[in-house]
Amino acid sequence: MHPVIGRHHLRAALRLAGFRRLFGVRLVGQFADGVFQLSLAGAVLFNPERQASAADVAAGFAVLLLPYSLIGPFAGVLLDRWWRQRVLVWTSVARALAVIAISAEIAIGVHGLAFYASALVVMSTSRFFLSALSAALPHVVGPDELVTANALSTTFGALATTAGGGVAVLLRALFGGPSAGSYATVAAISCLPYAVSGLLATGFGRRILGPDDVQRAGRETVREIAHGLVAGGRHLKERRPALLALGAIGVHRLCYGLFAVCTVLLFRNRFTPDGPLRVGLPGLAQVVVVIAIGGGLAALCTPTATRRIGFTRWSAALLAASGVIQLGLVLTYQLPVYLLAALLLGFCAQGLKISVDTIVQYEVADEFRGRVFALYDMLFNVALVTAALLTALILPADGYAPVSVVLIGLAYLATSACYTRLTGGTGSISATAASTSV
């Protein structure tokens, strides 16, 4: 990306009041996600009062994510029927109320299905919230700024989540270290930024964020929702570049999910401190930070790369690079090298997501965009649940499994080759088109 072009589109996006407000809604909401998710992970995985096995971790992922994966497409239909501004407001309110209840459960030691079902409310609502943000973005920026807006939104959203996690670690130490009471207090604090996010969303007019040209009924039947879902699926099938992009990122998410779950196990049960590098929950926080740094670098580089070689070639290159990183760095199982691998994998993951988000937004008509992004989220969740289940079934409790790393690396390389072949190395958003939008 030529620097003048990049600065021009960045300034153009930030001059738009609607984008700035939507950006603020995202940042505050995802900051709250970071605080809550860190407190939840600490309470389940790193609380000495509540140790969990690999199978328990897998069960937690399944309970938290799989139900929403099943209802996600129906939520997408609702995003194409309900005013998205209202969705942003009320999902924020719902999360603020839910985390108060969950913090009480953590404090009194609630276990099992009841606890996971409560956490499911927040996790599912957060995915619905993020889908609404993605579907609303084209309503506050023009086509020329869409790629830049995507890069800013997804990257700084991830950084906000990381910052929330970092603040949660500091608060946990302030409130007495790894105990049920400290994790409960941190979880309760996350209700404040959730409420602020909803308040910011009230600044939009009800109709500003869409959807456009969609028949809205006061009450929809299940049959009507199912028909809308089928229509969205047919629309996606007709938009081959978007369909192939979702397939590629689905495989990536499975491989990345395996890496993520193994990372939790390694930092909990295998790695030992190495100088300033920590293990346990502080070590996992370091991993999150370096992944976020990689994502920030991807936001800087992706506009340049997509303008020069196109979105599909860049996506294929990132998939191939992920395979090389697995085989060349992750396989060493050395803590400093592992953190470097996490940085580079964070770069690849974020660059791929920016590219796929943009392809889907360009290819999918607005009246179907909400349900397609919900399908996108469903794909993410199913892949992560599958990764967790595979981890519980085939990996040791400490996460050390060199054969799995080799298989993940080969899967990345094979996906890159298949995606390149199926797209011909180009897409409807080619390097030429990208040069006008980055």
N, C-alpha and C positions, 0 to 999 in steps of 0.2 A: 504494500500500500504506500503510495506516495504520501509523505508527511502532510503536505498541504491538503490533499484530499481527505485524509484521516481527520485532521483537525477541523476541517470544514463541516464534515458530517457529524462529528462529535458536538461541535458548537451548535449545529442546527438542531440536533436532538435535544440538547440541554436547554435550548431557548424555548422549547415547547412546554408550556405550563402543565398541560395534561400529562406529558411524559414524566416531568419532574415529580408530580404528585403520585403517579402510579409507581414510579421508581421508589419513592419514599414508603409507600404502602408495602412494597415487596421487601425493602431492606429491614424495616422494623419487624414485619411479620416473620421473616426468615431469621432475624436475630433471636426472636422469641423461640423459634424452632430449635436453634442451637442450644439455648439455655435449657429448654425442656428435654431435648433428646440426650444431652450429656447427663442430666440428672437421672433420666430413666436408665441409660446405659450403666451409669455408676451403681444405681440401686440394684440392677439385675446382675451385672457381670463382675463388679469390683467391690461390692460391699462384703466385708468379712462376715457379716451376720447372715449372708444370703448367697452362698456359693452356687454356681450353676455349671452343669456339664455341657459338653458340646451338643448333646441331644436336647437339653433344655433351651440352649440358645436357638437351635433350629426350630423348636416348637414355638418359641417366642416370635421369631420372624414369621412363621406360618400364621399364627393367630393374629398378629398385627397387620399383615399385609395381604394375605390371601383373600379374606372376605371382601376387602375393598376392590381387589382385582376382579372379583366376580361382579360387583355392582358398578365398577368404574364406568363401563360403557353407558349404563343407564344414567349415571351422573352427567355424562357428556351430553346426552340428549337434553337434560335439564339445563345445562349451560347454554344450549341453543334455544331455550324457551324462556328462561328467567333472565331478568336484567342482571348483568354481571356486576354492576355496582352494588346491588343488593346482596349478591353472593359474597363479595369481598367483605362487606360490613358484617353480615350475620355469621359467616364462618369465623371471623375474628372474635365475635362475642361468644360463640359456642366454645371455642378453644379456651378463652379466658375462664369461663365457668368450669370447663372440664378439668383443667389442670389443678384447680383448687381441690376438687374431689380426689384426684389421683395423688396429690401430695398428702392428703389425709390417709389414703391407703398405704402409701410408702411408710408413713410414720408409725402406723399400727401393725405393719408387717403382713398386709394382705398378700397372699400368694395365689398362683394358679390361674385358672380361666377367668375368674372375676377381675383380677388385676389387669390381665392382658386385654380383656374386653373393654375395660375403661380406657386403657391407653389407645386402643383401636379408634376410639372416638376422635382423639386429637390427631393421630397419624392420618386417618382417613380424611378428616376435615382439612388438614393441611394440604394433602394432595389435591383435593377439590379446589382449595384456595389457589394453589399454584397453576392448576389448569385454567382457572378463570383469568388469572393474570396473563398467561400466554395468549389466550383467546382474545383478550382485550387490547393487547399491545398494538395491533395494527390500527386501532381506532384513535390512537394518540400520537402516532408518527406517520410520516409519509413513506411511500415505497423506497425512496432514496436513502432514508435513515434507518430502515428496518434492520439491516444486518448490524449496524453499529448499536442500535438500541438493544438487539438481542445479546450482543457481546457484553454490553454494560450490565444489562438486567441479570442474565444468568451468572455472569462472573462475580459481580458485586453481591448478588444474592447469596452465592456460595460463600463469599468472604464474610458476609454478615452472619451466616450460620456458624462459620468458624469463630468469629468474634464472640458470638453468643456462647459457644462452647468454652472458649477461653475464660470469659467472665464467670461461667458456671464453675470452672475449676477453682478460680480465685475465691468465689463465694463459698464453695465447699470447704476450702481451707480455713476461711474466716469463721465459718460456723462449726468448726470442730473436727474436720477431717472426714474420712470415709465411714460414715455411720448413717443409719436410717433417718435419724433426725435431720442431719445436714442435707442429705439428698432431698428430703421432703420439703425443707425450707427453700432450697434452690428451685425446685419444681414449682412451688407456689409463686415465687417471684416472677416466673415467666408469664404469669397472667397479665402483668402490667404492660409489657410491650405488645402483647396480643391486643389489648384494649386500645392502645395508641394506634396500632395499625388500622383497626376498624374505624377509629375516629377520623383518621386521615382520609379513608375511603368515602366518608360522608361528604367530602368536599366536591365529589363528582356529581353532576346531574344524573338522574336515574337512567336516562337513555344514552348517555355519552359513550359508554363502553360497549354498546351493542347488547344483544345481537341485532343484525339488520334483516329486514324482510322475512321474518319468521312468524308464522301463525302461533300465537300464544293462547292457550286455553287456560281458563282459571284452574281447572283440575284435569290432569291427564290420567288415563287408565294405563295399566301395565301393557295392554295390547298396543296402545298408541306409542308408548315409549319404545316397545320392541320394534314396531314398524319404523320408528325414527332411527333406531340403531342399525337396522338392516339397510336403510337408505344411506346412512353414513358409511357402512362397510362397502356398499356398492360404489359409492363415490370414491372412496380410497382406492378400491381396486382399479378404477379407471385412471387414477393418477399414479402411474407406475413409478416415477421418480420418488414420490413420497413413500410408496409402499416398500420399495427396495431400501430406502434410507431407514425406515423403521425396522426392517428385518436385520440390517447390519448393526444397528445400535442395540437391538434385542440380544444378539449373540455377544456383543461387547459387554452388555450389562451382566449377562450370565458369568462371563469370565472375570469381569471386574468384581462381581459379587463374591465369587470364590476367593479372589485375592483379599477382599475386605474381611470376610469371615475368618480366613486363615490368619490375617493380621491381628485380629482380636485375640485369637487363641495363642499366637506366638508371643504377643506382648503380655499376656496374662500368665502363661505357663512355661515358656521356653527362654526367651531372651533375658539377658542379665544387663544391668546398667553398664554403660561404656562412657566414662568421663561425664560430660554434660548430658549425654543421651540417657533418657529415663525409660523405664518399663512400667507396666501396670497402666492405670488411668492417665497419669502424667505423660507416659510414653505414647499412649494412643493419641493424646492431645497434640503431641509433637507431630505425629503422622498426619493428623487433620490439618495442621498448620502448613506443612510442606506440600500437601495435596492442594491446598488453597493457593499457595504461591504458584504452583504449577498451573492452576487454572487461570490465575491472573496473567501469567505470561502467555497463555494460549489466547486470551482475549486480545492481547497486543499483536500476536502473530497471525491469527486466523484471518482477519481482514486482508492482510498482505497476501497470504497464501491463496485465499479463494479468488482474489482479483486476478492473480497470475495464472493459476492452474485450474480453477473451478472447484466447486464444492465437493463433487464426487471424487475427484482425484485426491483432494486434500483428506477427505474422509478415509479413503483406501490407504493413504500413506500413514495416517495416524493408527489405523488398525494394524498395519504391518510393523510400525514402530513399537506398538504395545507388545507384539509377539517377541520382538528382539529384546526388549527390556526384561520380559519374563525370563527368557532363556539366558540372558547375559548378566543380569543383576540380581533378580529375585532369587535365582537358584543358588546364590552364594550363601544365603541365610546369615549374613553378617550385618549387624545392626546399622552401622553407618551406610553401607551399600544399600541396605533395604530402604532406608529413608530416602536415598537418592532415587531409587526405583519408584518410590511413592510419589516423589516430586514429578518425575517424568510421566508416570501413568496418570497423574492428575492433569498434567498438560494435555495428554492425548484424549482423556475422557472429556475434558471441557471443550477442547477444539472440535471434537466429534459432535458433542451436543449442540454447540452453536450452529454448526453446519446443518445438522438434521432439523433443528428447530426452524431454521430459515427456509430450508427446502419445503417443509410441511406448510409453513405459513404462506409461502408463495404459491404452492400447488393446490392447496385446499380452499374451496370457496368458503366465505365467511359463515354461511348458514350451516355448514358442517364442521366448522373449525373446532367448536367446543367439544363435540363428541370424539373427534379424531385425537385431540390432545388428551382426552380422558383415556382413549385406547392406548395412547402413547404411555401414559402413566401406568395403566394396567400391565403393559409389556414390561416396564421397569420392575413392578412389584412381583410379577410371576417369576421373572428371571432371578430376582434376589432371593425369593423363597426357595426356588429350585437350588440355587447355590448353597443356601443354608442347609437344606435337606441332604444334598450331596456331601457336604462337609461332615454332617453328623454320621452319615452312613459309611463313608469310605476313608475319612481322615482320622489320624490319632488326636487325642485330646490336646496335645501341645501344638498342633497345626503344622508339624514338620512332615512334609510329603513331597520330596523332589519329583516323583513321577507325575504328580498332579500339576506341578509348575510346568513341566515339559509339555503335557497335554494342553494346558491353557495357552502356552506360547504357540503351539502348532495350530490350535483352533483360531487364534487371532490371525495368523498368517494365511490360513485357508479361507477365512472370511474375507480378508482383504483381496485375495485373488478372485474369489467368486463375485464379490461386489464389483470389482473392476471389469470383469468379463460381462456381467449382466447389464451394466450401465454403459459399456463401451468406453469407460473412463471419463465420460461426460454426463451431463444431465440437462434437464430443462433450464436449470440455472447454471450456465457454463461460465467459464472464465470471462467471457465477453460481457455476459449479463452482470456478473459480479462486479465488474469494474465500474458499472454505473450505479451500484448500490452500496459500495463499501467506502 
